[in-house]
Amino acid sequence: MTDPGIPQALRHLWASPALFALGAFVAFDAVGSPEAGRALMAGGLSGPVVVLRWQTVRRERPETAFVVVPLALPALMTVLFAMDEGLPGTGAGGS
């Protein structure tokens, strides 16, 4: 059951990194634009950051699952994309 004190829109922001990771995958692989993919990966953190700020202002403690999953997904996908595309400023495979 959801907490009535947290707006439903903020609960959906926790899931937003998954959509950004999907967009980054399309940008990296289908379009071939690593810069756009990296920008989308960075943008994926905007939803959780907004919710964390909202809950900090209201002095609420977020549920663990709503923090670990949204922040672990971009970290995992960044590692996987870096292994495939290389880090910014380097070629594919980091060389």
CORTAWO-V609783 format. One record per residue. N is the residue number from 0. RES is the residue in three letters. PHI is phi in radians with two decimals (* if undefined). OMEGA is omega as a letter, one per 20 degrees, with the letter a starting at -180 (NA if undefined). NEAR is the number of other C-alpha atoms within 12 Angstrom. Layout:
N:RES:PHI:OMEGA:NEAR / N:RES:PHI:OMEGA:NEAR
//
This chain:
0:MET:*:a:6 / 1:THR:-1.50:r:11 / 2:ASP:-1.32:a:13 / 3:PRO:-1.17:a:10 / 4:GLY:-1.36:a:16 / 5:ILE:-1.76:r:22 / 6:PRO:-1.04:a:15 / 7:GLN:-1.04:r:15 / 8:ALA:-1.08:r:17 / 9:LEU:-1.21:r:26 / 10:ARG:-1.12:r:27 / 11:HIS:-1.25:r:20 / 12:LEU:-1.12:r:28 / 13:TRP:-1.11:a:35 / 14:ALA:-1.50:a:31 / 15:SER:-1.05:r:32 / 16:PRO:-1.02:r:35 / 17:ALA:-1.12:r:30 / 18:LEU:-1.20:r:25 / 19:PHE:-1.16:r:32 / 20:ALA:-1.15:r:35 / 21:LEU:-1.12:r:25 / 22:GLY:-1.09:r:29 / 23:ALA:-1.16:r:34 / 24:PHE:-1.06:r:31 / 25:VAL:-1.11:a:21 / 26:ALA:-1.13:a:23 / 27:PHE:-1.20:a:29 / 28:ASP:-1.64:a:18 / 29:ALA:-1.42:a:14 / 30:VAL:-1.56:a:14 / 31:GLY:1.40:a:17 / 32:SER:-2.03:a:18 / 33:PRO:-1.10:a:30 / 34:GLU:-1.13:r:22 / 35:ALA:-1.16:r:23 / 36:GLY:-1.10:r:33 / 37:ARG:-1.17:r:34 / 38:ALA:-1.13:r:23 / 39:LEU:-1.17:r:30 / 40:MET:-1.11:r:38 / 41:ALA:-1.18:r:26 / 42:GLY:-1.15:r:23 / 43:GLY:-1.12:r:33 / 44:LEU:-1.44:a:32 / 45:SER:-1.12:a:26 / 46:GLY:-1.10:r:30 / 47:PRO:-1.06:r:35 / 48:VAL:-1.14:r:25 / 49:VAL:-1.06:a:21 / 50:VAL:-1.17:r:32 / 51:LEU:-1.08:r:28 / 52:ARG:-1.13:r:17 / 53:TRP:-1.03:a:22 / 54:GLN:-1.25:r:22 / 55:THR:-1.19:r:14 / 56:VAL:-1.09:a:12 / 57:ARG:-1.50:r:13 / 58:ARG:0.99:r:13 / 59:GLU:-1.90:r:15 / 60:ARG:-1.80:a:18 / 61:PRO:-1.22:r:25 / 62:GLU:-1.18:a:18 / 63:THR:-1.02:a:13 / 64:ALA:-1.11:a:15 / 65:PHE:-1.40:r:26 / 66:VAL:-1.87:a:25 / 67:VAL:-1.12:a:18 / 68:VAL:-1.13:a:21 / 69:PRO:-1.13:r:34 / 70:LEU:-1.59:r:30 / 71:ALA:-1.35:a:23 / 72:LEU:-1.05:r:30 / 73:PRO:-1.09:r:39 / 74:ALA:-1.13:r:22 / 75:LEU:-1.10:a:19 / 76:MET:-1.16:r:32 / 77:THR:-1.11:r:33 / 78:VAL:-1.11:a:20 / 79:LEU:-1.14:r:21 / 80:PHE:-1.16:r:32 / 81:ALA:-1.15:r:28 / 82:MET:-1.15:a:18 / 83:ASP:-1.49:a:22 / 84:GLU:-1.76:a:29 / 85:GLY:1.56:r:22 / 86:LEU:-1.34:r:21 / 87:PRO:-0.99:r:21 / 88:GLY:1.56:r:14 / 89:THR:-2.17:r:14 / 90:GLY:-1.40:r:14 / 91:ALA:-1.09:a:17 / 92:GLY:1.35:r:16 / 93:GLY:1.35:r:15 / 94:SER:-1.93:NA:13
//
